[in-house]
Amino acid sequence: MQRNSQIERLKNECFDILIIGGGASGAGIALDAATRGLKVALIEKNDFSSETSSRSTKLIHGGVRYLEAAFKHLDRTQFSFVYEALHERGIMMNQAPYLSSVLPILIPVYSEFEKLYYLSGLKIYEWMAGKRKLLPTTLMSKSDVIKYFPLIKEKNLKGGISYCDGTFDDARMNLIVILSAIQSGAVAANYVEAKEFVKKNGKIIGARVKDLLSGQEWFISSDIVVSAAGPFTDDVIKMDNPSHENMIEPSLGTHITIDPIYTPAHMGLLIPKTEDDRLLFVLPWQNHVILGTTDVETKPRAHPKVPNKDVDYLLKQMTSYYRQVPNISDVKSKWAGIRPLAKEGVFGTTASISREHVIKFMPSGLVVIAGGKWTSYRKMAQDLVDDIIKVFNLQPKSKCITKEIKLLGAQKYTLNTQEELRNTYNISNNLAKHLISTYGDLAFEVMNIAKNGFSDKIVDDYPYIEAEIVWAVKNEMAQTIVDILSRRIRLAFLNQSVAANAISQVAETLKKLPEFDNVDIENLKNEAKYRFENEI
């Protein structure tokens, strides 16, 4: 998908809905509205999912801690939230099965009470998923726990409870949702910023926007404007009403990537209680291990810096459950994302401060969505589009179909697709697995590019090949080296040092592409070098 064609359409067409924000929420709204036949535009001032939506714990989950809170406080709203998220978990994993997988997660137990407590709670968690449940929740013996987690502390260990959630590639899921929306008729572009709203008789009729790459500005006419700006929601609201009170309570969550010796490849570990009564996940992801997350008050900002004390905190918490833990020099990558929690009281419900989403219609006609979490992105979008149709009396061509939709890359995907790719192109199992788990059935098109002189690996010890750079530019609107190494392939989230070493190779490939004939590639290299040496 060429960005230039999307820009031209944004300049020359009028829309039913203009969405500001290209993260999970905005992407989901674009897909839902476009598949109902509405005319949709989406703009994102940075790259798609460049902020919170690429910085998650990589889990598709109902939320075990919300279920625990629901029991402790007898909170029916929290029960409802978990129930809905568990059902959405199944829908989301079915939308793009090549991007997700079932992940058993172990809770180690050190007393008989803990065993009964966690087993009963997680059996209820399993039951609440109904027909969309994954694998059964099971008791594990002490010897099995040690077998799978040889570095775990053995003193007083009674065994463990294994339950299941899903794991996925968040940035690529975000991108594929947007590309699927475009396939359904939406228009979307990254690096386009909303500068100001245009109003007529006090009602918003569109926005003046700027292409941050070319510097061009123009007006996009739209009957409805939606803010899906995540942690930057208040900035968008104040473009409409500068005196409006803040609606978002931003919370910083830090993750680190460490060596894959702390979990088996097929199972994660949940640290159920930290020194400050939080829980932490130790999860396998793309042949590495992710540890996270923290929860710290912050201010909205792009590319948030990872506090050193948060990294220290994460490493320290492992000492309660592991007899051998990484030190600071073992951290391969670190990143922080800002959760856009709805401020308590602003939306009028006590549930707002959880991650349940909230929708608000402003007097100007601006529609704001806030809160929620990745797993519920589809339901958030459905609720918002349903509300818009009612309030603005729109006439869509169809009802919501996103429960059944297959996203790009999944439309011809089967469990045999990896073997078909390997045999068709005579490539290694490792490369075939990587390409299928990244592109689904589109991997065949990536390999066609590889056949034409772009088959070299980008870096040693990782499966990425040059063809993926070409594909990202020509079909996924990648505009910078950071876009490619952080979100089209996930190398920077796995190992920042290796990503820094890959910059020159990516730059050399970009020089071969006509799309970059008039681009200052040295500037892109410098930007990537700075980002990978500091914060992703």
N, C-alpha and C positions, 0 to 999 in steps of 0.2 A: 504494500500500500504506500504510494508516493504521497508525501506530505504536501507537495505543491498542488496536487489536484484537490486536496481537502481545503487548502487555503483559498483556492479560487472559488470553491463552492460557498465557503463562509462569506466571501466578499459579495457574491452575486445572488444568493438565495435568501428567502425569508423562512422563518421557522415557527413551529408551534411552541417548542420548548428549547430554551438555551440553558445548558448546564454549565455552571462554573465549578470546575474541580474534576480532575481525571484520576482520582483514586478509586477504591472499591465502590464507594457509594455512588459517585458520579457515573462510573462505568456501568453499574447495575441499572441505574435509572435510564441511561441511554439505550441499553439492550431491551429493557422492558417496554419503553415507549416506542422504540423503532419497530419492534416485533408486533406491536398493536396497530401499526400503520401511521403513527404520528410522525411529523417531520421534526427531527431532533438535531441539535448542534451541541457539541461539547468542546470546551476549551480548557486547557491546563497551562498554567504559567511556567511550569518547569517540565520535566518529563513525566509521562504517565507513571503513577505510583512512586514518584521519587521521594515521597515523604512517608507517612505512617503505613501506607498499604504495602510497602515492600519491606517493612521493618518489624514484622510480626514474629510470633514464636513458631510460625509455620504449622499451626494446628488448625484443623477443622473440628470443632468440638462444641459440646453442649455447655460446658463450664462446670466442672466438679465443685469448684469452690462456691459457685452460686447455689448449687444444690445443698451444700452443707449449710450455707447461710439461710437458705429457705427453711431447713429443718430447725435451726437454732432459733430463728425469729418467727417461725410459723408464718412465713411471708408467701402468700398465694401468688403474688406478682413474680417473685423469683422462681417459684415452681413453673409458672407459665413460661417464663423466659427460657428456662432450661429445656422444657418440653419442646418449645418451638425451635430452639437452636439444634436439638438433637434430630428433629425431622429435617431441618434445613441442611444439616450435615450430610444426610443421605442424598438429598437432591443435588447439592453442590458437587459431591464426589462423582455423581452420575453425569453431570454436565460435561466434565472433562476428565475422564478416568485416567488418562495418561499422565496428568499433572498431579494426581493424588494417589494415596495408598493407605491401607489400614495399618495402624501402628499400635501394637500392644504396649502398654505402659505399666511398669511395675511400681507399686508402693511397698517398700520394705517395712516389715512390722517387727517391733521389739518387745511386744507383750501380747498376751492372749486377748486383752481388752481391745488393743489396736486391731488385731486380726478380725474380731467380731464387728467392730465399729466400721472399718473400711469395707469389709466384705458386704455387710448389709447395705451400706450406703451405695456402693457401686453396683450391687445387684438391682437396686431401685433405678439407678442411672441407666443400666442396660434395659430394664423393663420399660422405662419411659420412652425409649426409642421405637418401641413397637416393631412393626415390620421392617423398619429401616435400621434395626440393630446390626452391629458388626459381629465380631467374634464374642463368645461367651466370657463373662468375668469368671476367673478361676483362682483357686488357692494354689500357691506354689510352695514347695517344701524348702527348707533351709538349704539343702544340698543343691537344688535347682537354681535358687537365687544366686548362690556362690558360683555355680557353673556358668551362668550367663553374665554375672557381674563379679568377676574375681577380685576386683579392687574394693568391694564393699566391706564395711566393718562387720565382723562376724560376732563380736561379743554381744550376747543376749539376743541375737537375731533369731526370730521364730519362723521366718519364711517371708512370704509376700503375697500381695493380691495383684493379679494382672487384669487390667481392663483395657478397652480399646477406644481410641478416637482415630481421626484421620490426620494425615500430614500432607502438605502440598507446597508447591512453589508459588508464593504469594505474588511476586512481581509479574511472573509470566501468566498467572491466572488473570490478573488485572488487565494485562495487555490483550489476552485472548478474548476477554469479555468485550473490550472496546472494539477489537477487530471484527468480532461477531456482530456487534451493533452496526458497524459500518457495512458489513455484508448484508444486513437487513435494511439498509437505507439511511442510517445516521451519518452525520458528518462530524469528524473529530480531528483535532490538531493539538499537538503539544507546543510548548513555548509561545503560547498566545495568552496575553494577560488582559483581563477586564480592567479598564482604566476608570470608567465612570458609567453610571446608569443614565439612560435618556428617558425622560418622563414626558407624558402628555396629560394635562389635567390631574397631576399628582400620581399618575399610574405609570409604572415602568413599561416601556414599549421596546426595550432592547438595551444594548450596551455598546459603548465605544471601546474598541479593543486594539491591542498593539501586538504585532508579530515581533517578538523579542530577538529574532534572528535577522530579519530584514529591516526592522525599524518602521515598517509601514503601519499606519493606523487606519481604521475604518469603522463603520457602524454596522452592527448585526441587528436586524429587526427580528423580534420574537414576541409572540403573544404572552409568553410566560417565561420568567427567569427563575432558575432554581440554584440556590447555593448549596453545593455539596463539597464545601471547602475544608472539611475536617478541622484541624487545629487552627485554621485561618478563617473560620466562620465569622468571628467578630469583625475582622477586617472587611469582609464583604458586606456584612450588615451595616457597618458604619459608612460605607459608600452610599447606602440608601438613606440612613438616618444617623448622622454623626453623634447625636446625643443618646443613642440607644445604649442601655446598659449591656455589659458583657454577658454572654449566654454560655460560654464555654469555660470549663474548669480543666485546663490542660495538665496532663500527667505524663511524666517522662518514664519510659520503659527501656532499660538497657539490656542488650544481649551481647554475649561473647561467643566466639567460635574457638574450639579447642580440638586437640587430637582425638581420633576415633577410638581410643582405648577405654573410654569410660562407659560405653554402652556397647552391646552387640549391635550389628547392623540392622536388626529387625525389631528392636525393642528399646523403648525409652524408660526413664526413671523419673518419678515424681517425688521430690522432697516435700513431704506434706506439712512440715512446720519449721519455719526459720526462727531466728531469734526475735524477730518482730512480728511473728504470727502470720507470715505470708507463706505462699508455696512457690516452689521453683521447679522448672522442668530441665531435665538433662536428656536431650533428644538427638538421635541420629538424623542427619540430614546431608544428603549428597556426599557421603563418605567422610563426613566430619561430625562433630558433636556441637550442638548449640546449648548454651546454658543461659537461662533467663526466666523471669525478668524482674526488674525493679519497679517501684511505683513512687515517684518523687514529684512534688509540685514543681512547676516550671512555667516559663513564658513561651508562647508560640514563636518559633523561628525556623527558618529553613536549615536543613542539615544540622540538627542539634549536636552539640559536642557531647561526647561521652564523659561524664565525670569520673575521675580516677577512683574516687571513693566508692562509686557504684561497681566498678570492676573488682575492687578489693572485697566489697561486700559479697559479690557473687562467688568469688573464689573461697572466701571464708565459710560460706554456708555449706560448701561441699565437705568440709572437714567433719561435719557431724555424721556423715553417712559413708564417706570414703576414707580408707586408710592411706591412700596415696592421692594427692590432689595436684593439679597444675599450679604453677606460679605465674607471675605476671609475664615472664618471658615466653611462656607456652601459649599465650593468647595469639591466635592467628589473625583474628579480625574482631572488630567491635563496632556496634552501631546502636543508635538510640532512636526511638520513635515516640511521637507525642500523641497520646490518646486524647481524643476530643470529647471528654465526658461532659454531658449537659449539666450546667450549674444548678444546684439544688434550689428549688423554689421558682426558678425562672419559667419553667414549663408547667408548673402547677401540680406536679406529682412527685411523690417520694421516690418512685422508681427511676426518675430521671438521672439520678447520680450513679445508677448502675449503667451497664453498657446497652440497656434497652434503648432503641432509637426513639426520637421524638421529632415531630414535624410541626412547623409553625408558619402561618400565613401572615405576612406583614400588611399594613394598610395600603402600601404602595403596590401590592401584588407580588412582591418578592416572596418566594417559597424557600424555607430553610429546613434542612434536615441535619440532625446532629445525633451524636451518640452511636450506639450499635457496635457491632464487631464484624469481622470478616465473614464468619460462618453465616451470618444473617443478612448478607449483602443483598441477596435476591428478594427476600421478604421485605426488607426496607424499601427497595425499589418498587415492589408491587404496591405496598401501602401508599407510597407517595404518589405514584401515577394514578392509583384509584382515587385518592383525595383530589388530585388536580382535575381529573375528569369530572368529578361531581361539582367542585367549586366553580370551575370555569366553563362548565357545560360543554365539554369537548365531545366529539363524535368519533371515537376510534373505530378502525375497521374490524378489530377483533378483540376478544378478551385476553387476559394475561396468559401467555403460553410458556413462560420461562421454567415452570416446574418440569416440563418434558423436553426442553430444548437440548440439543447437543451443540456444543461450541465448536469453533474451528479447530481442526486437528482431531476431533472425536467422531466426525461424521462417518468415517469409514474405518475407524479404529476397532481392532479386536485384540484378543490376547495373542493371536498369531502374527500380529503386524510386525513385531520385532524380528521374528524369525524370517519373515518375508523380506524385510529390508536387508538383513544380513546375507541372505542367499542371493538376492537380486544384485547387490553391489560387491559381494565377496569381501565384506568388512568384518572386523573383530566383533565378538559379542559385546565387549566393553563399549565400543563406539556405537553399535546398534542400540544398545540399552540406553545410552545417553541421549541419542538423537530422538528415539521414540518417546522417552520420558520428558523431553523438552518440547517437541513439535508434534507428537502424535502422528497421524497419517501424512502430515505435511513434511515429515522427514524425508520422504522420497524426493520432494522438490529440492530440499537442501542438498541431498546427495547428487542430484543432477548438476547443481552448481559446483560441487566438489569435483566432479568428473571433468570440468572445464578449467582446470588449473588452480583450484582453490582447496586442495585436499590436505595441505600441510597443517600440522598441529600448531596451535598458537603458543602453547607453553608445554614443557615436559611435565609428566606426572598427572596431567589432567586431560580429559578426552576432547576438549574443544578444538575445532578445526576452522580454517579460514573461511570456508563456505558460510559459516554461521554469521560472520561479520557482514558478508555480502547480503545474506538473507535479511539481517536486521536492518540494513540500510534501505534495501529495495522493497521490503514487505512489512516492516515493523516500525517505520518512522524514527529509527535511531538517528540522532543528530550529533552526538558527541562520543568521544571515547568512553566517558563515564557511563553514558547510556548503555553502551555495549557491554562493558565489563562488569557493571553493577546490576543491570536489570534485564538485558536480553540474554546474556549468560551471567551466572551468579558468582563469578570468580572473586570479585572484590568482597563479597559477603563471606566467602570461605577462607580467603587468605590475601590480606591486603598487600603483603610484600610480593607475592607471586603476581598479583594483579599489576603492581607497579612495574614489574619486570616485563609484563606483556604489552605495555603501552607502545613501545616502538614497533612491535610486530603488527599490532592493530593499525597503527598509523601508516605503515608501509602498504597494508592492504587497502586502506582508504584512499591512498594516492592513486590506486588503479581504477577507482570508480568515478565516473563522470559527475555524479552527485556532489563530489567534493573538489571539483576543479577550481572553484573560486572560494574555497574555505581555507582559513588560516589554520592548518593542521598543527603547526608548532604551538599555537595558542591552546588548541585542544589537548596537546600532550602536556603542556605546563599545568593546565587545569586538573587533568587526571593525576599527574604526579603529586600535586598539592593535596588533592582529596584523599588519595590512597596512603599518603604519608601521615595524614592527620585524621580526618573523619570521612566516612563514606558519604 
